[in-house]
Amino acid sequence: MPHITAETAAGKVEFEAEKGRKLVLAIEDNGIDILHRCGGNARCTTCRVEILAGDPGEILEAEAAVMATKQDMTERMRLSCQVRCNDDLHVRVINQASVAGIDPGTRPED
């Protein structure tokens, strides 16, 4: 099982994720209130994470298209709703409901 280290507003959280699970769900299931306003459909970019270490896999067309519309996206950022946990990852969670003061959004489907 991939080992995930997530840097959050409250500090570092480490956990094991089921291989192939969406990163956004693994993060949320381990107590991190990550935003996912579009329900995991690669449209809003609120679930973005910065990849600090590990291989998040290839960027597919839907993710690349929405990322290209945002000026503040860097080459180290990915949408956690589009990343599958297939490798150990160290990420920084960019947007959290507790920090933004809003509801995280509709839970993405697996």
Buried (B, 14 or more C-beta within 10 A) or exposed (E): EBBBBBBBEEEEBEBEBEEEBBBBBBBBEBEBBBBBBBBBBBBBBBBBBBBEEBEBBEBEEBBEEBBEEEEEBEEEBBBBBBBBBBBBBBBBBBBBBEBBEEEBBEEBEE
